[in-house]
Amino acid sequence: MTWAEDLLDCSYKGVAIEVMDEDLEAARALGTHGVPYVDGDDVEDLGRGARQFDVRAVFNGVNYLLQLQALLRVLDTRGPGELIHPVYGSVTVVSGGYKVSHQASRPDYAEVALKFLEHTPGQPFFARQFEFVDVGTLDIEDSANWQDGVLDLFGRLDSLVSEVQSWIGGGWTGLIEKALGLPGITLRLQQMRSQILGVVSGVASMAGNTSSAFDPLLDLGRTPTEIRAAIQSSTPSTSAELLSRSSVPSSMPGTTSLPPDVGRMATVLLVTARQGEEPLESSVPDAMPADPVEALGYALVVLVITELALANAQAIGVVIEAEADDLTLSPEELERLVNLVRSLIQAAILLHRRLYDIETALPVIEDLRTIAALIQVRARQVILQRPPLLSRTVESTSSLRLLAHRWYGDNSRALELLRLNPTLRTPYGIAAGTVMRAYAN
């Protein structure tokens, strides 16, 4: 039951649709009956309204106008039709309208926002049959093949990172060359140089270094190399430093050299990543701006955040592998490390998806998604090696070593109890009745 195997090719009335994203919405009709001088209402469920399918489609390439023309023709044809939804399958719907968007910065490219409504009440919906795969109850000893597959993929982490970095470097060179070819750019060259050198200098200061002098507009490939080297050298390798979020700056390096809107966007993404949260779509513009100086600022943000994501993924991947042999972190700490990587990668994916065309962004996005999945699956596999976590109550005043001896017959596991209970203030005098987290055995 995966996207690779179970997503369907979307179409409406036989016309193929490439889907970027979709939403399903269904409202219920409710009747409220109130009584004077009585707080509250009796609420009656009167049934569900028609399901609404919002789909955002994309058309690109030299033949995009032919494809767009075919879709608009069937959308403008009155009457219901069959929608093959990529997730929910066949649904009889009527078109509720559409909106076509073109952007000057994206030639041979159009986005279409589509709205469909169910045509008939009570029609079968989402009746496809799936095979349930319970990955949550995989037995560690009986899942050698699954483990071998994960470890084999995890071993590809370095090559995946290198592949993403090569795509990033190529995209950077193309963007600068395009910007330099625009008319009237001469007066902006110094502004572009200042932006690049400011960010490169800011990233270098993270590693405690000073960047060597170079002209970024003459040596186009050096900027991503400088940024990559500085971020790699400033990324810590210990779990304690990674958990402290010292590997992720709280603001965009060199932000004073960037346009204000660009610097604010980058800082919001970095703060969100430090908190291990999902970045908001609204924090990133829908497309790369036409102004080359501003576009350059966004491209620098893409470089920095993508390299931060890759460097942290590599470092945390090494920590997770070490945990498989020597358990030193609690499940909550492993989860925090995974959340850090996931948030950074989500921010990088969001930037690539919103600022670049699909052909440019897709190779980077696919590899970033693979890296995030490898980190998450391997961390989960390591967590499953541990016994279940329980909440245990201290029966009488005790110390951690005494508790470890009572619960496990091994006082050396006191350090383990301390890691599982980081808020414990008096490990030498734990009061009776204190509830602590501890492994079952």
N, C-alpha and C positions, 0 to 999 in steps of 0.2 A: 504494500500500500504506500507508494511513493509518487512524487511528482513525475519522476522520470518514466514510470511505468503506467500510471493511471490517468494522467491528464489527457483530455480529448482535444482533437483539432476543432477549434471553434469555427462556426459558420452560421449565417442567417439566410434562410431561403436559398441555400446552396452556395452562397458567396463566402469564401474563406475570410477569416478575420484573425489578424495577429494581435493577441491580447497583451497589453502591458500590465493592467491590473483590473480588478473587478470587485463589486460590492453587491451583496444581497440584502434587501431591506423588506421587512414585512411589518405592517402596523395592525393592531387589533382594535376593533371598535368596542368601546366600553360605554355602558350606560350607568350614570350615577343617580342615585335616589337619596336625597337628603330629607331629614326631618327637622322642623324648626326646634331650636333650643337643644338640639342633640349634636354633640361633636362627632364629626366623621360622616361618611356616606356609605350606603350599600352600593357596591360596584358590581355590575353585571357584565359578564363577558359575552358580547354579541357576535363574536367570531372574527376570523382573520380577514383582512382585505387582500387584494391581489398582491402577490409577490412582485417586487420591483428589482430588476437586474440592471445595475449600472456597470457598463463596460467601457474601458478606455482602450481603443485600438490604435495601432500605428501602421502606417504605410510608408515605405521608403524604397529607394532604388530608382533606376531609370524608368521602370514601368509602373511607378506608384500611381500615376494619374489614371491609368487604365483600371487598376484595382479599386481605386477610390470611386471612379465613375460607376463601376459595377455595383458597389455597395450602395451608393446614393440612389441608384436606380431602384433597387429592391426596397430600400427604406421609404421611398416616395410612392411605392405601390400600395394601394389601400388593401386592408384585410390582414388576417393573422398569417403567421408563418412559423416554420420550425426553427428554433434556436438550438444549436448544439453547443451547450455550455461546456467549457473545459473541465469543470468540476462536477456539475449537477446533471450533465447529460442532456437528453432531448426534452425540450419544453415548448409547448405551443404558446406563442406570445404575439402581442401587437407592439409595433414601434411607438414609443412615447416621445420621440423627438431625438435630435442629434445636434452636435456642434462640431464643426471642422476648424482646426487651428493650423495655420502656417506661420513659420518664422523665417525671417530673412537670413538668419545665421545658420539655418539648416536647409540647404537646397535639397530638392527631391525627397521631401519628408513632410508628412502630415500626421496629426493626431486627431482622432475622432472620438468624442464623448457620446456614447450611445445609452439610450434608456429604453428598456423593454418591460412590459407588464404582462402578467399571466392573462391568457385569453378566457379560460374556462374555469369555473369553480370546481374544486375537488379533483382536478386531473392528477394522475400519478406524478410524483415528484421525487427525485433523487432515489430512484429505486435500484440503482446499480448494486451489484453484489461484490463485496470485498472480502479478502481473507485476512483475518486478524493476526497480527504478528505481535506477540507480547514480549517486546525487548526488555521490559522491566523485570521479568522473572527469569532471565537467562541465568543458568547455573554456571558459575565460574569454571568448575572443573569439567563440565560437559559441553563447553562451547569453544573447543580448541579452534575449530575452523573459523568461527566468527572472530575470535581474538586474533588469529593469524592474519585475517583480512584487514582488521583495523590497524594492526602493527605494521603491516606492509604499506598501507596508505600513509600511516603516520611517518614512516621512513621516507616518504616522498616530500615531506614538508619543506626541506631545503630547496629541492628542485622547483617546487611550486612557488616558493617565495622568489626565487631567481627569475622564474617565468613572468610573474607579475611585475617585477622590477624592470624587466626588459620592455614590457609593454608600456609601462609608465614613462621610461626614458624616451621611447620612440614617439609617444604622444606629445611629450613636452617639446621635443625638437620640432615636430610638425606645427604646433601651436605658435611657437616663436617665429618660425619662418613665415607663417601666414600673416602674423601681426606685422612683421617687418615689411611685408609686401604691400600693405595698405597705403593708399595715398595720404599725404599729409602727416606721415608718422615721424618725420625728421624731428619736429619740435618735441616729440614725446619720448625720444630715445633716452634722454638723461633721466626722465621720470621712471622709465622701465628699468634702467640700470640700478637706480637707487632702490627700487622695490626689491629686486632680486638680491642685491648685495646686503640690504638690511635684513632680509629673512635668512640668508645664508649665514650672516654674522650672528644673528640671534640663535640659530640652531647650533652653531659652533660653540657658543657660550654655554649651552646646556652641557656640553662635554668638557667644559673648562679649557677649550682651545680658542685660538684666534684663526679666522679663516685667512688663507693666503690671497693676495691680490690677483684678480683676473678680470677680464672683460667678459661678462656673461652673454653679451650679444655677439661676440666674435667666436667664443667657445661654447656653443649651445649645449653640448652634452655634459659640460662640467657641473652645472647647477644641480641636477639630480644626483650626480656622484658625490658632490660635497655634502648635500643634505643627507644622503644615505649613510655616508661614512660617519658623520657627526652623530646621527641618531643611533646608529649601531653601537658606537663607542660609549654613548651616554646611557644606554639601556642596561640596568643592573641584571645580575644573574642569580641573585639570591631571592628566595621566596619572601623574606621579610621586607626587602626593599620594594619588590613588586607589589606586595600587599599594601605598602604605604603609599602607593601611586606615585612614587618619585620618578617613575619612568615616563609619566605623562605631564607636561607642563600645564599650569592652570590658565594660561593665556597663550595666544599665538606668538611664537618667537618672531621678533622683528615687526610686531604689529603696528608700530608707529610709522613704518615706511609704507604701509598698505592703505588703500582707501578705507574710510571709517566703517562703511557697511561690511566690507570684506573682513576686516579685523574682528568686528563684533560677531559675525557669523562663525568664524573659526573658534573664537573663545567659547561661544555657546556649545559648540560641538565637543570641545576638549573638556569643559566642565561636566557635560553630560556623560562623557566616557569615563571620567574619574569616578563618577557616582555609579557606574555600571548600569546605566539606564539606556533605553532606546532613544536615538535622536529623533527629533520631530521633523516631519516632512516640511513643515512651514519654515524651518530654519534655513533652508537652502532654496535659492531661486529656481524657477522652472527651466531656465536655459542660461547658457553662457552669454553675458552681455556683449553687445556689438562693439562697445568702446574697447580698443586693444589694451589700454593701460589697466582698466578695471578687470578685463578678462585675464590678464596676466596675474593680477592679484589672486583671483580665484584659482588659477592653475597652481600657484605657489601653495595655497592652502591644500589643494588636492595632493600635491607632492608630499607635504609634511605629514598630513594625517594618514595617508596610505603607508608611508614609511614607518610611522609610529605603530600602526597596526601590525605591520609585518615584523618589525623588530620585537614587539611585545609577544607576538604569537610564537616566534622562535624561542625566546627566553622562557616563556611560560610552558611551552612544549617540553623543553628540557627539564623543567621543574616537575612536571607531571610524570614524565618517564622515570625520574629519580624516585618519585613517590611510590611507584609500582614495586620497587625493591626495598625501600626503607620508609615506612609510614611515619611522617613527622607533622603533617598538616591535618587539621580537622576537615570534615566534609564542607563546613561553612566557608573555610578559608579557600579550599579548592574551588568552590562555587564562585567566590569573589574574584579569583584569578580568571576563571572562564568568563565571567560577566565583563571583566575589563577588556579581554580580547574581543568578545562578541560586540561590545559597544563601539570599540574603535573600528572594527571591520564593518559594522553597520553604517557608521559615519562615512567611511571611505566609499562603500557601495552607494550610499545615497548621493554623495557628491558626483561620482562617475555617472550614475543613472540620470541625474537631473541636469548636469552641465554638458555632457557630451552626447553625440549621436549613438545610436544603438550599436552600430558596427564597431565603433571605437571602444565603447564601454563594455560590451558583452564579454570579451575574453578576460578582462580584468575582473569583472564581477563574478564570473563563473569560478575562477581560481580562488578569489577571496571567500566565496561561499564554501568551497571545498575545504579551505584551511580552517574556517570557523567550525565546520562540521567535524573535522578530525580532532580538533582540540576538545570539543564538547563530548564527543563519543568516548575518547580516550580517558578524559577526566571521570566520566560516569563509570567507565570500566574499572578504574582504580578505586573509586568510592565503593563499588560493589564488592571489592575484595575484603572490605572491613565488615565486622559484625554489625548488626543493627544498632542504631543509637537509641538509648533509653533515657528517661528522666528518673533518677534514683534519689531517694530521700535519705539524708544522713540521720541515722538513728540516735547517735550520741555525739557529743563534742569530740572532734577528731582533727587530725592533720591529713594532708593529702597522702603522705606515705602510708599512714595507718589505714586509710580508706582503700588504697591500692592493694594492700595486703589482705584486708577483709574481703574485698570484692573479687580479687583475681588471684590471691596468693602470691603476688609479685609486687613488692614495694617500689620497684624501679619504674612501674607504670604511673607513678605520681606525675611525671612530666607530661604524660599523655592526658591525664585528667586536667592538668593545668591548661593545656592547649585547647581542650574542649570547653573549658570554662574561663575564658579570658577576663571576665568581669569579676572574678573571685578576688577579694581584697586581702583576705587573711588566710592563706593556704596552710598556715601553721596552727590555726585555731578556728575550725569551721563549726559553726553552731549547729546543735541538733535541730532538725526540721528543715535545714537548707536543701533545696532541690537542685541537683546537679545533673549535667549531661554526662553520660558514660556509655561505653560500648557494652553490649549484652554479655560478652565473654572475652 
